[in-house]
Amino acid sequence: MTGAVLSGALMGWEMLSASRSVLDPRDYARLRVGQDRSEVKHVLPDEASPSMPVRPQPLRPPTGTPIPKHLS
């Protein structure tokens, strides 16, 4: 019972967070590369998504893993 309530609360929180951190497709279509942030501030979502990194980190092999010559 407790698990179901907790799961429901977490799902609700995720839905609320997503609704405040996802850019509407129509707003996205109005954005252009090189626009000043002050020009687009009113279009951007209020919050950043908590579940997605701002900048994805590149995948790196574990330390000590040999890298084939053609990739180095």
PDB file of N, CA, C, O and CB in Angstrom:
ATOM      1  N   MET A   1       0.826  -1.191   0.000  1.00  0.00           N
ATOM      2  CA  MET A   1       0.000   0.000   0.000  1.00  0.00           C
ATOM      3  C   MET A   1       0.875   1.261   0.000  1.00  0.00           C
ATOM      4  O   MET A   1       0.651   2.183  -0.784  1.00  0.00           O
ATOM      5  CB  MET A   1      -0.942  -0.005   1.214  1.00  0.00           C
ATOM      6  N   THR A   2       1.874   1.286   0.892  1.00  0.00           N
ATOM      7  CA  THR A   2       2.768   2.437   0.968  1.00  0.00           C
ATOM      8  C   THR A   2       3.526   2.617  -0.339  1.00  0.00           C
ATOM      9  O   THR A   2       3.736   3.741  -0.795  1.00  0.00           O
ATOM     10  CB  THR A   2       3.752   2.278   2.132  1.00  0.00           C
ATOM     11  N   GLY A   3       3.935   1.504  -0.939  1.00  0.00           N
ATOM     12  CA  GLY A   3       4.665   1.567  -2.200  1.00  0.00           C
ATOM     13  C   GLY A   3       3.814   2.155  -3.311  1.00  0.00           C
ATOM     14  O   GLY A   3       4.311   2.918  -4.140  1.00  0.00           O
ATOM     15  N   ALA A   4       2.522   1.802  -3.333  1.00  0.00           N
ATOM     16  CA  ALA A   4       1.631   2.329  -4.367  1.00  0.00           C
ATOM     17  C   ALA A   4       1.441   3.833  -4.192  1.00  0.00           C
ATOM     18  O   ALA A   4       1.436   4.575  -5.174  1.00  0.00           O
ATOM     19  CB  ALA A   4       0.267   1.610  -4.325  1.00  0.00           C
ATOM     20  N   VAL A   5       1.289   4.279  -2.972  1.00  0.00           N
ATOM     21  CA  VAL A   5       1.116   5.710  -2.701  1.00  0.00           C
ATOM     22  C   VAL A   5       2.387   6.465  -3.087  1.00  0.00           C
ATOM     23  O   VAL A   5       2.320   7.518  -3.722  1.00  0.00           O
ATOM     24  CB  VAL A   5       0.772   5.953  -1.202  1.00  0.00           C
ATOM     25  N   LEU A   6       3.537   5.928  -2.706  1.00  0.00           N
ATOM     26  CA  LEU A   6       4.810   6.560  -3.036  1.00  0.00           C
ATOM     27  C   LEU A   6       5.021   6.594  -4.556  1.00  0.00           C
ATOM     28  O   LEU A   6       5.460   7.609  -5.097  1.00  0.00           O
ATOM     29  CB  LEU A   6       5.973   5.812  -2.349  1.00  0.00           C
ATOM     30  N   SER A   7       4.716   5.506  -5.234  1.00  0.00           N
ATOM     31  CA  SER A   7       4.854   5.467  -6.692  1.00  0.00           C
ATOM     32  C   SER A   7       3.940   6.494  -7.353  1.00  0.00           C
ATOM     33  O   SER A   7       4.348   7.182  -8.288  1.00  0.00           O
ATOM     34  CB  SER A   7       4.540   4.061  -7.225  1.00  0.00           C
ATOM     35  N   GLY A   8       2.711   6.597  -6.870  1.00  0.00           N
ATOM     36  CA  GLY A   8       1.773   7.576  -7.412  1.00  0.00           C
ATOM     37  C   GLY A   8       2.261   9.000  -7.197  1.00  0.00           C
ATOM     38  O   GLY A   8       2.143   9.842  -8.087  1.00  0.00           O
ATOM     39  N   ALA A   9       2.807   9.270  -6.018  1.00  0.00           N
ATOM     40  CA  ALA A   9       3.327  10.609  -5.721  1.00  0.00           C
ATOM     41  C   ALA A   9       4.521  10.938  -6.618  1.00  0.00           C
ATOM     42  O   ALA A   9       4.626  12.057  -7.120  1.00  0.00           O
ATOM     43  CB  ALA A   9       3.732  10.713  -4.237  1.00  0.00           C
ATOM     44  N   LEU A  10       5.411   9.983  -6.820  1.00  0.00           N
ATOM     45  CA  LEU A  10       6.569  10.204  -7.674  1.00  0.00           C
ATOM     46  C   LEU A  10       6.166  10.421  -9.131  1.00  0.00           C
ATOM     47  O   LEU A  10       6.743  11.264  -9.818  1.00  0.00           O
ATOM     48  CB  LEU A  10       7.525   9.028  -7.570  1.00  0.00           C
ATOM     49  N   MET A  11       5.192   9.674  -9.595  1.00  0.00           N
ATOM     50  CA  MET A  11       4.710   9.856 -10.970  1.00  0.00           C
ATOM     51  C   MET A  11       4.079  11.236 -11.131  1.00  0.00           C
ATOM     52  O   MET A  11       4.285  11.901 -12.146  1.00  0.00           O
ATOM     53  CB  MET A  11       3.690   8.753 -11.344  1.00  0.00           C
ATOM     54  N   GLY A  12       3.316  11.662 -10.136  1.00  0.00           N
ATOM     55  CA  GLY A  12       2.719  12.995 -10.165  1.00  0.00           C
ATOM     56  C   GLY A  12       3.777  14.078 -10.201  1.00  0.00           C
ATOM     57  O   GLY A  12       3.657  15.049 -10.948  1.00  0.00           O
ATOM     58  N   TRP A  13       4.818  13.911  -9.391  1.00  0.00           N
ATOM     59  CA  TRP A  13       5.910  14.882  -9.363  1.00  0.00           C
ATOM     60  C   TRP A  13       6.630  14.955 -10.704  1.00  0.00           C
ATOM     61  O   TRP A  13       6.954  16.044 -11.178  1.00  0.00           O
ATOM     62  CB  TRP A  13       6.901  14.529  -8.259  1.00  0.00           C
ATOM     63  N   GLU A  14       6.884  13.798 -11.320  1.00  0.00           N
ATOM     64  CA  GLU A  14       7.540  13.764 -12.626  1.00  0.00           C
ATOM     65  C   GLU A  14       6.690  14.459 -13.687  1.00  0.00           C
ATOM     66  O   GLU A  14       7.216  15.186 -14.530  1.00  0.00           O
ATOM     67  CB  GLU A  14       7.822  12.315 -13.043  1.00  0.00           C
ATOM     68  N   MET A  15       5.391  14.237 -13.646  1.00  0.00           N
ATOM     69  CA  MET A  15       4.503  14.870 -14.622  1.00  0.00           C
ATOM     70  C   MET A  15       4.480  16.387 -14.429  1.00  0.00           C
ATOM     71  O   MET A  15       4.498  17.140 -15.403  1.00  0.00           O
ATOM     72  CB  MET A  15       3.076  14.297 -14.503  1.00  0.00           C
ATOM     73  N   LEU A  16       4.443  16.827 -13.187  1.00  0.00           N
ATOM     74  CA  LEU A  16       4.458  18.263 -12.903  1.00  0.00           C
ATOM     75  C   LEU A  16       5.780  18.881 -13.342  1.00  0.00           C
ATOM     76  O   LEU A  16       5.793  19.945 -13.962  1.00  0.00           O
ATOM     77  CB  LEU A  16       4.222  18.522 -11.404  1.00  0.00           C
ATOM     78  N   SER A  17       6.881  18.226 -13.026  1.00  0.00           N
ATOM     79  CA  SER A  17       8.206  18.729 -13.417  1.00  0.00           C
ATOM     80  C   SER A  17       8.327  18.815 -14.937  1.00  0.00           C
ATOM     81  O   SER A  17       8.832  19.805 -15.466  1.00  0.00           O
ATOM     82  CB  SER A  17       9.319  17.821 -12.847  1.00  0.00           C
ATOM     83  N   ALA A  18       7.870  17.792 -15.629  1.00  0.00           N
ATOM     84  CA  ALA A  18       7.956  17.783 -17.093  1.00  0.00           C
ATOM     85  C   ALA A  18       7.111  18.891 -17.699  1.00  0.00           C
ATOM     86  O   ALA A  18       7.509  19.507 -18.688  1.00  0.00           O
ATOM     87  CB  ALA A  18       7.514  16.428 -17.648  1.00  0.00           C
ATOM     88  N   SER A  19       5.956  19.148 -17.118  1.00  0.00           N
ATOM     89  CA  SER A  19       5.085  20.178 -17.688  1.00  0.00           C
ATOM     90  C   SER A  19       5.682  21.571 -17.554  1.00  0.00           C
ATOM     91  O   SER A  19       5.326  22.474 -18.312  1.00  0.00           O
ATOM     92  CB  SER A  19       3.723  20.140 -17.019  1.00  0.00           C
ATOM     93  N   ARG A  20       6.592  21.753 -16.590  1.00  0.00           N
ATOM     94  CA  ARG A  20       7.203  23.063 -16.372  1.00  0.00           C
ATOM     95  C   ARG A  20       8.586  23.178 -16.986  1.00  0.00           C
ATOM     96  O   ARG A  20       9.197  24.246 -16.935  1.00  0.00           O
ATOM     97  CB  ARG A  20       7.285  23.351 -14.902  1.00  0.00           C
ATOM     98  N   SER A  21       9.095  22.083 -17.572  1.00  0.00           N
ATOM     99  CA  SER A  21      10.468  22.121 -18.072  1.00  0.00           C
ATOM    100  C   SER A  21      10.606  21.669 -19.526  1.00  0.00           C
ATOM    101  O   SER A  21      11.724  21.483 -20.008  1.00  0.00           O
ATOM    102  CB  SER A  21      11.337  21.265 -17.205  1.00  0.00           C
ATOM    103  N   VAL A  22       9.499  21.492 -20.221  1.00  0.00           N
ATOM    104  CA  VAL A  22       9.541  21.051 -21.616  1.00  0.00           C
ATOM    105  C   VAL A  22       9.080  22.196 -22.503  1.00  0.00           C
ATOM    106  O   VAL A  22       8.086  22.863 -22.213  1.00  0.00           O
ATOM    107  CB  VAL A  22       8.656  19.783 -21.839  1.00  0.00           C
ATOM    108  N   LEU A  23       9.805  22.412 -23.570  1.00  0.00           N
ATOM    109  CA  LEU A  23       9.495  23.476 -24.505  1.00  0.00           C
ATOM    110  C   LEU A  23       8.403  23.022 -25.473  1.00  0.00           C
ATOM    111  O   LEU A  23       8.508  21.954 -26.076  1.00  0.00           O
ATOM    112  CB  LEU A  23      10.756  23.905 -25.272  1.00  0.00           C
ATOM    113  N   ASP A  24       7.369  23.826 -25.619  1.00  0.00           N
ATOM    114  CA  ASP A  24       6.281  23.536 -26.549  1.00  0.00           C
ATOM    115  C   ASP A  24       6.836  23.527 -27.977  1.00  0.00           C
ATOM    116  O   ASP A  24       7.650  24.385 -28.318  1.00  0.00           O
ATOM    117  CB  ASP A  24       5.127  24.582 -26.404  1.00  0.00           C
ATOM    118  N   PRO A  25       6.414  22.575 -28.819  1.00  0.00           N
ATOM    119  CA  PRO A  25       6.931  22.502 -30.190  1.00  0.00           C
ATOM    120  C   PRO A  25       6.742  23.797 -30.988  1.00  0.00           C
ATOM    121  O   PRO A  25       7.591  24.143 -31.809  1.00  0.00           O
ATOM    122  CB  PRO A  25       6.258  21.370 -30.919  1.00  0.00           C
ATOM    123  N   ARG A  26       5.648  24.507 -30.758  1.00  0.00           N
ATOM    124  CA  ARG A  26       5.432  25.776 -31.479  1.00  0.00           C
ATOM    125  C   ARG A  26       6.447  26.827 -31.050  1.00  0.00           C
ATOM    126  O   ARG A  26       6.935  27.606 -31.868  1.00  0.00           O
ATOM    127  CB  ARG A  26       4.000  26.301 -31.239  1.00  0.00           C
ATOM    128  N   ASP A  27       6.760  26.840 -29.745  1.00  0.00           N
ATOM    129  CA  ASP A  27       7.773  27.780 -29.260  1.00  0.00           C
ATOM    130  C   ASP A  27       9.148  27.411 -29.793  1.00  0.00           C
ATOM    131  O   ASP A  27       9.936  28.286 -30.152  1.00  0.00           O
ATOM    132  CB  ASP A  27       7.792  27.810 -27.727  1.00  0.00           C
ATOM    133  N   TYR A  28       9.439  26.104 -29.843  1.00  0.00           N
ATOM    134  CA  TYR A  28      10.718  25.641 -30.368  1.00  0.00           C
ATOM    135  C   TYR A  28      10.897  26.083 -31.817  1.00  0.00           C
ATOM    136  O   TYR A  28      11.987  26.487 -32.223  1.00  0.00           O
ATOM    137  CB  TYR A  28      10.823  24.114 -30.259  1.00  0.00           C
ATOM    138  N   ALA A  29       9.825  26.002 -32.587  1.00  0.00           N
ATOM    139  CA  ALA A  29       9.892  26.367 -34.006  1.00  0.00           C
ATOM    140  C   ALA A  29      10.222  27.853 -34.193  1.00  0.00           C
ATOM    141  O   ALA A  29      10.738  28.244 -35.240  1.00  0.00           O
ATOM    142  CB  ALA A  29       8.561  26.037 -34.700  1.00  0.00           C
ATOM    143  N   ARG A  30       9.933  28.671 -33.198  1.00  0.00           N
ATOM    144  CA  ARG A  30      10.212  30.112 -33.308  1.00  0.00           C
ATOM    145  C   ARG A  30      11.659  30.457 -32.961  1.00  0.00           C
ATOM    146  O   ARG A  30      12.104  31.572 -33.234  1.00  0.00           O
ATOM    147  CB  ARG A  30       9.274  30.893 -32.400  1.00  0.00           C
ATOM    148  N   LEU A  31      12.389  29.541 -32.374  1.00  0.00           N
ATOM    149  CA  LEU A  31      13.777  29.797 -31.987  1.00  0.00           C
ATOM    150  C   LEU A  31      14.699  29.674 -33.190  1.00  0.00           C
ATOM    151  O   LEU A  31      14.488  28.830 -34.060  1.00  0.00           O
ATOM    152  CB  LEU A  31      14.218  28.829 -30.879  1.00  0.00           C
ATOM    153  N   ARG A  32      15.715  30.514 -33.234  1.00  0.00           N
ATOM    154  CA  ARG A  32      16.712  30.494 -34.292  1.00  0.00           C
ATOM    155  C   ARG A  32      18.100  30.521 -33.687  1.00  0.00           C
ATOM    156  O   ARG A  32      18.322  31.158 -32.657  1.00  0.00           O
ATOM    157  CB  ARG A  32      16.519  31.674 -35.252  1.00  0.00           C
ATOM    158  N   VAL A  33      19.031  29.835 -34.320  1.00  0.00           N
ATOM    159  CA  VAL A  33      20.418  29.824 -33.867  1.00  0.00           C
ATOM    160  C   VAL A  33      20.946  31.255 -33.874  1.00  0.00           C
ATOM    161  O   VAL A  33      20.756  31.990 -34.843  1.00  0.00           O
ATOM    162  CB  VAL A  33      21.297  28.900 -34.765  1.00  0.00           C
ATOM    163  N   GLY A  34      21.604  31.640 -32.802  1.00  0.00           N
ATOM    164  CA  GLY A  34      22.207  32.959 -32.714  1.00  0.00           C
ATOM    165  C   GLY A  34      21.334  34.008 -32.054  1.00  0.00           C
ATOM    166  O   GLY A  34      21.795  35.124 -31.817  1.00  0.00           O
ATOM    167  N   GLN A  35      20.073  33.678 -31.747  1.00  0.00           N
ATOM    168  CA  GLN A  35      19.227  34.656 -31.067  1.00  0.00           C
ATOM    169  C   GLN A  35      19.775  34.933 -29.680  1.00  0.00           C
ATOM    170  O   GLN A  35      20.280  34.033 -29.009  1.00  0.00           O
ATOM    171  CB  GLN A  35      17.768  34.161 -30.981  1.00  0.00           C
ATOM    172  N   ASP A  36      19.674  36.168 -29.263  1.00  0.00           N
ATOM    173  CA  ASP A  36      20.107  36.545 -27.929  1.00  0.00           C
ATOM    174  C   ASP A  36      19.131  35.959 -26.906  1.00  0.00           C
ATOM    175  O   ASP A  36      17.925  35.911 -27.147  1.00  0.00           O
ATOM    176  CB  ASP A  36      20.201  38.093 -27.790  1.00  0.00           C
ATOM    177  N   ARG A  37      19.657  35.521 -25.780  1.00  0.00           N
ATOM    178  CA  ARG A  37      18.806  34.913 -24.752  1.00  0.00           C
ATOM    179  C   ARG A  37      17.699  35.864 -24.298  1.00  0.00           C
ATOM    180  O   ARG A  37      16.591  35.428 -23.990  1.00  0.00           O
ATOM    181  CB  ARG A  37      19.651  34.492 -23.549  1.00  0.00           C
ATOM    182  N   SER A  38      17.999  37.159 -24.258  1.00  0.00           N
ATOM    183  CA  SER A  38      16.982  38.126 -23.826  1.00  0.00           C
ATOM    184  C   SER A  38      15.793  38.153 -24.800  1.00  0.00           C
ATOM    185  O   SER A  38      14.676  38.482 -24.403  1.00  0.00           O
ATOM    186  CB  SER A  38      17.604  39.536 -23.709  1.00  0.00           C
ATOM    187  N   GLU A  39      16.033  37.811 -26.065  1.00  0.00           N
ATOM    188  CA  GLU A  39      14.961  37.776 -27.061  1.00  0.00           C
ATOM    189  C   GLU A  39      14.037  36.571 -26.879  1.00  0.00           C
ATOM    190  O   GLU A  39      12.850  36.640 -27.197  1.00  0.00           O
ATOM    191  CB  GLU A  39      15.554  37.758 -28.460  1.00  0.00           C
ATOM    192  N   VAL A  40      14.580  35.479 -26.371  1.00  0.00           N
ATOM    193  CA  VAL A  40      13.806  34.237 -26.291  1.00  0.00           C
ATOM    194  C   VAL A  40      13.431  33.855 -24.864  1.00  0.00           C
ATOM    195  O   VAL A  40      12.799  32.822 -24.643  1.00  0.00           O
ATOM    196  CB  VAL A  40      14.585  33.112 -26.919  1.00  0.00           C
ATOM    197  N   LYS A  41      13.812  34.669 -23.910  1.00  0.00           N
ATOM    198  CA  LYS A  41      13.570  34.340 -22.500  1.00  0.00           C
ATOM    199  C   LYS A  41      12.094  34.062 -22.219  1.00  0.00           C
ATOM    200  O   LYS A  41      11.777  33.166 -21.437  1.00  0.00           O
ATOM    201  CB  LYS A  41      14.056  35.476 -21.607  1.00  0.00           C
ATOM    202  N   HIS A  42      11.196  34.809 -22.837  1.00  0.00           N
ATOM    203  CA  HIS A  42       9.762  34.633 -22.604  1.00  0.00           C
ATOM    204  C   HIS A  42       9.232  33.314 -23.163  1.00  0.00           C
ATOM    205  O   HIS A  42       8.149  32.875 -22.776  1.00  0.00           O
ATOM    206  CB  HIS A  42       8.997  35.786 -23.219  1.00  0.00           C
ATOM    207  N   VAL A  43       9.979  32.675 -24.068  1.00  0.00           N
ATOM    208  CA  VAL A  43       9.556  31.420 -24.698  1.00  0.00           C
ATOM    209  C   VAL A  43      10.082  30.209 -23.923  1.00  0.00           C
ATOM    210  O   VAL A  43       9.453  29.151 -23.928  1.00  0.00           O
ATOM    211  CB  VAL A  43      10.041  31.364 -26.157  1.00  0.00           C
ATOM    212  N   LEU A  44      11.218  30.359 -23.267  1.00  0.00           N
ATOM    213  CA  LEU A  44      11.863  29.236 -22.585  1.00  0.00           C
ATOM    214  C   LEU A  44      11.058  28.780 -21.370  1.00  0.00           C
ATOM    215  O   LEU A  44      10.397  29.594 -20.725  1.00  0.00           O
ATOM    216  CB  LEU A  44      13.278  29.621 -22.156  1.00  0.00           C
ATOM    217  N   PRO A  45      11.110  27.472 -21.051  1.00  0.00           N
ATOM    218  CA  PRO A  45      10.397  26.966 -19.880  1.00  0.00           C
ATOM    219  C   PRO A  45      10.955  27.568 -18.589  1.00  0.00           C
ATOM    220  O   PRO A  45      12.099  28.020 -18.538  1.00  0.00           O
ATOM    221  CB  PRO A  45      10.482  25.436 -19.827  1.00  0.00           C
ATOM    222  N   ASP A  46      10.120  27.561 -17.553  1.00  0.00           N
ATOM    223  CA  ASP A  46      10.508  28.134 -16.266  1.00  0.00           C
ATOM    224  C   ASP A  46      11.660  27.380 -15.613  1.00  0.00           C
ATOM    225  O   ASP A  46      12.508  27.984 -14.956  1.00  0.00           O
ATOM    226  CB  ASP A  46       9.322  28.150 -15.332  1.00  0.00           C
ATOM    227  N   GLU A  47      11.691  26.081 -15.789  1.00  0.00           N
ATOM    228  CA  GLU A  47      12.683  25.250 -15.108  1.00  0.00           C
ATOM    229  C   GLU A  47      13.392  24.333 -16.096  1.00  0.00           C
ATOM    230  O   GLU A  47      12.889  24.063 -17.187  1.00  0.00           O
ATOM    231  CB  GLU A  47      12.021  24.422 -14.000  1.00  0.00           C
ATOM    232  N   ALA A  48      14.570  23.858 -15.695  1.00  0.00           N
ATOM    233  CA  ALA A  48      15.282  22.838 -16.464  1.00  0.00           C
ATOM    234  C   ALA A  48      14.813  21.474 -15.978  1.00  0.00           C
ATOM    235  O   ALA A  48      14.450  21.318 -14.812  1.00  0.00           O
ATOM    236  CB  ALA A  48      16.842  22.986 -16.319  1.00  0.00           C
ATOM    237  N   SER A  49      14.818  20.502 -16.857  1.00  0.00           N
ATOM    238  CA  SER A  49      14.395  19.161 -16.489  1.00  0.00           C
ATOM    239  C   SER A  49      15.371  18.562 -15.479  1.00  0.00           C
ATOM    240  O   SER A  49      16.577  18.541 -15.723  1.00  0.00           O
ATOM    241  CB  SER A  49      14.288  18.265 -17.736  1.00  0.00           C
ATOM    242  N   PRO A  50      14.861  18.079 -14.354  1.00  0.00           N
ATOM    243  CA  PRO A  50      15.761  17.503 -13.349  1.00  0.00           C
ATOM    244  C   PRO A  50      16.318  16.150 -13.770  1.00  0.00           C
ATOM    245  O   PRO A  50      17.328  15.709 -13.221  1.00  0.00           O
ATOM    246  CB  PRO A  50      15.037  17.359 -12.028  1.00  0.00           C
ATOM    247  N   SER A  51      15.685  15.480 -14.731  1.00  0.00           N
ATOM    248  CA  SER A  51      16.128  14.138 -15.088  1.00  0.00           C
ATOM    249  C   SER A  51      17.065  14.115 -16.292  1.00  0.00           C
ATOM    250  O   SER A  51      17.558  13.049 -16.661  1.00  0.00           O
ATOM    251  CB  SER A  51      14.936  13.271 -15.367  1.00  0.00           C
ATOM    252  N   MET A  52      17.320  15.259 -16.909  1.00  0.00           N
ATOM    253  CA  MET A  52      18.208  15.298 -18.061  1.00  0.00           C
ATOM    254  C   MET A  52      19.372  16.235 -17.778  1.00  0.00           C
ATOM    255  O   MET A  52      19.164  17.352 -17.307  1.00  0.00           O
ATOM    256  CB  MET A  52      17.447  15.741 -19.327  1.00  0.00           C
ATOM    257  N   PRO A  53      20.598  15.793 -18.060  1.00  0.00           N
ATOM    258  CA  PRO A  53      21.738  16.678 -17.826  1.00  0.00           C
ATOM    259  C   PRO A  53      21.695  17.873 -18.777  1.00  0.00           C
ATOM    260  O   PRO A  53      21.194  17.771 -19.897  1.00  0.00           O
ATOM    261  CB  PRO A  53      23.062  15.908 -17.994  1.00  0.00           C
ATOM    262  N   VAL A  54      22.225  19.001 -18.318  1.00  0.00           N
ATOM    263  CA  VAL A  54      22.270  20.190 -19.152  1.00  0.00           C
ATOM    264  C   VAL A  54      23.151  19.928 -20.365  1.00  0.00           C
ATOM    265  O   VAL A  54      22.786  20.264 -21.491  1.00  0.00           O
ATOM    266  CB  VAL A  54      22.787  21.403 -18.353  1.00  0.00           C
ATOM    267  N   ARG A  55      24.298  19.334 -20.131  1.00  0.00           N
ATOM    268  CA  ARG A  55      25.207  18.936 -21.221  1.00  0.00           C
ATOM    269  C   ARG A  55      25.546  17.470 -21.047  1.00  0.00           C
ATOM    270  O   ARG A  55      26.191  17.096 -20.068  1.00  0.00           O
ATOM    271  CB  ARG A  55      26.511  19.810 -21.235  1.00  0.00           C
ATOM    272  N   PRO A  56      25.120  16.633 -21.984  1.00  0.00           N
ATOM    273  CA  PRO A  56      25.473  15.216 -21.867  1.00  0.00           C
ATOM    274  C   PRO A  56      26.987  15.038 -21.915  1.00  0.00           C
ATOM    275  O   PRO A  56      27.678  15.680 -22.706  1.00  0.00           O
ATOM    276  CB  PRO A  56      24.804  14.395 -22.988  1.00  0.00           C
ATOM    277  N   GLN A  57      27.474  14.181 -21.078  1.00  0.00           N
ATOM    278  CA  GLN A  57      28.905  13.907 -21.043  1.00  0.00           C
ATOM    279  C   GLN A  57      29.240  12.819 -22.054  1.00  0.00           C
ATOM    280  O   GLN A  57      28.487  11.855 -22.186  1.00  0.00           O
ATOM    281  CB  GLN A  57      29.354  13.491 -19.624  1.00  0.00           C
ATOM    282  N   PRO A  58      30.354  12.952 -22.770  1.00  0.00           N
ATOM    283  CA  PRO A  58      30.726  11.914 -23.735  1.00  0.00           C
ATOM    284  C   PRO A  58      31.060  10.606 -23.022  1.00  0.00           C
ATOM    285  O   PRO A  58      31.567  10.603 -21.900  1.00  0.00           O
ATOM    286  CB  PRO A  58      31.925  12.374 -24.586  1.00  0.00           C
ATOM    287  N   LEU A  59      30.769   9.513 -23.685  1.00  0.00           N
ATOM    288  CA  LEU A  59      31.112   8.209 -23.119  1.00  0.00           C
ATOM    289  C   LEU A  59      32.615   8.021 -23.187  1.00  0.00           C
ATOM    290  O   LEU A  59      33.232   8.286 -24.218  1.00  0.00           O
ATOM    291  CB  LEU A  59      30.379   7.060 -23.864  1.00  0.00           C
ATOM    292  N   ARG A  60      33.186   7.577 -22.126  1.00  0.00           N
ATOM    293  CA  ARG A  60      34.632   7.337 -22.080  1.00  0.00           C
ATOM    294  C   ARG A  60      34.878   5.918 -21.595  1.00  0.00           C
ATOM    295  O   ARG A  60      34.188   5.435 -20.698  1.00  0.00           O
ATOM    296  CB  ARG A  60      35.350   8.368 -21.154  1.00  0.00           C
ATOM    297  N   PRO A  61      35.854   5.257 -22.185  1.00  0.00           N
ATOM    298  CA  PRO A  61      36.161   3.905 -21.714  1.00  0.00           C
ATOM    299  C   PRO A  61      36.756   3.970 -20.309  1.00  0.00           C
ATOM    300  O   PRO A  61      37.352   4.979 -19.933  1.00  0.00           O
ATOM    301  CB  PRO A  61      37.139   3.190 -22.687  1.00  0.00           C
ATOM    302  N   PRO A  62      36.597   2.903 -19.536  1.00  0.00           N
ATOM    303  CA  PRO A  62      37.185   2.878 -18.202  1.00  0.00           C
ATOM    304  C   PRO A  62      38.698   3.106 -18.263  1.00  0.00           C
ATOM    305  O   PRO A  62      39.345   2.738 -19.244  1.00  0.00           O
ATOM    306  CB  PRO A  62      36.877   1.543 -17.511  1.00  0.00           C
ATOM    307  N   THR A  63      39.248   3.702 -17.230  1.00  0.00           N
ATOM    308  CA  THR A  63      40.683   3.967 -17.154  1.00  0.00           C
ATOM    309  C   THR A  63      41.462   2.675 -17.355  1.00  0.00           C
ATOM    310  O   THR A  63      41.147   1.647 -16.756  1.00  0.00           O
ATOM    311  CB  THR A  63      41.050   4.613 -15.801  1.00  0.00           C
ATOM    312  N   GLY A  64      42.473   2.740 -18.196  1.00  0.00           N
ATOM    313  CA  GLY A  64      43.319   1.583 -18.447  1.00  0.00           C
ATOM    314  C   GLY A  64      42.870   0.740 -19.631  1.00  0.00           C
ATOM    315  O   GLY A  64      43.561  -0.205 -20.011  1.00  0.00           O
ATOM    316  N   THR A  65      41.725   1.065 -20.220  1.00  0.00           N
ATOM    317  CA  THR A  65      41.251   0.320 -21.374  1.00  0.00           C
ATOM    318  C   THR A  65      42.088   0.713 -22.591  1.00  0.00           C
ATOM    319  O   THR A  65      42.203   1.898 -22.905  1.00  0.00           O
ATOM    320  CB  THR A  65      39.737   0.583 -21.627  1.00  0.00           C
ATOM    321  N   PRO A  66      42.677  -0.277 -23.283  1.00  0.00           N
ATOM    322  CA  PRO A  66      43.471   0.069 -24.466  1.00  0.00           C
ATOM    323  C   PRO A  66      42.568   0.610 -25.590  1.00  0.00           C
ATOM    324  O   PRO A  66      41.481   0.084 -25.828  1.00  0.00           O
ATOM    325  CB  PRO A  66      44.263  -1.169 -24.962  1.00  0.00           C
ATOM    326  N   ILE A  67      43.026   1.651 -26.265  1.00  0.00           N
ATOM    327  CA  ILE A  67      42.272   2.245 -27.357  1.00  0.00           C
ATOM    328  C   ILE A  67      42.911   1.804 -28.667  1.00  0.00           C
ATOM    329  O   ILE A  67      44.113   1.991 -28.859  1.00  0.00           O
ATOM    330  CB  ILE A  67      42.232   3.804 -27.242  1.00  0.00           C
ATOM    331  N   PRO A  68      42.128   1.222 -29.568  1.00  0.00           N
ATOM    332  CA  PRO A  68      42.682   0.784 -30.857  1.00  0.00           C
ATOM    333  C   PRO A  68      43.318   1.969 -31.598  1.00  0.00           C
ATOM    334  O   PRO A  68      42.835   3.098 -31.506  1.00  0.00           O
ATOM    335  CB  PRO A  68      41.574   0.133 -31.732  1.00  0.00           C
ATOM    336  N   LYS A  69      44.409   1.698 -32.337  1.00  0.00           N
ATOM    337  CA  LYS A  69      45.141   2.759 -33.037  1.00  0.00           C
ATOM    338  C   LYS A  69      44.264   3.580 -33.959  1.00  0.00           C
ATOM    339  O   LYS A  69      44.443   4.795 -34.045  1.00  0.00           O
ATOM    340  CB  LYS A  69      46.265   2.166 -33.829  1.00  0.00           C
ATOM    341  N   HIS A  70      43.321   2.956 -34.652  1.00  0.00           N
ATOM    342  CA  HIS A  70      42.494   3.695 -35.603  1.00  0.00           C
ATOM    343  C   HIS A  70      41.530   4.678 -34.931  1.00  0.00           C
ATOM    344  O   HIS A  70      40.944   5.526 -35.605  1.00  0.00           O
ATOM    345  CB  HIS A  70      41.712   2.725 -36.449  1.00  0.00           C
ATOM    346  N   LEU A  71      41.362   4.569 -33.606  1.00  0.00           N
ATOM    347  CA  LEU A  71      40.474   5.491 -32.872  1.00  0.00           C
ATOM    348  C   LEU A  71      41.255   6.563 -32.114  1.00  0.00           C
ATOM    349  O   LEU A  71      40.655   7.518 -31.620  1.00  0.00           O
ATOM    350  CB  LEU A  71      39.599   4.710 -31.891  1.00  0.00           C
ATOM    351  N   SER A  72      42.564   6.431 -32.011  1.00  0.00           N
ATOM    352  CA  SER A  72      43.323   7.402 -31.218  1.00  0.00           C
ATOM    353  C   SER A  72      43.865   8.528 -32.061  1.00  0.00           C
ATOM    354  O   SER A  72      44.527   9.426 -31.540  1.00  0.00           O
ATOM    355  CB  SER A  72      44.458   6.721 -30.503  1.00  0.00           C
TER     356      SER A  72
END
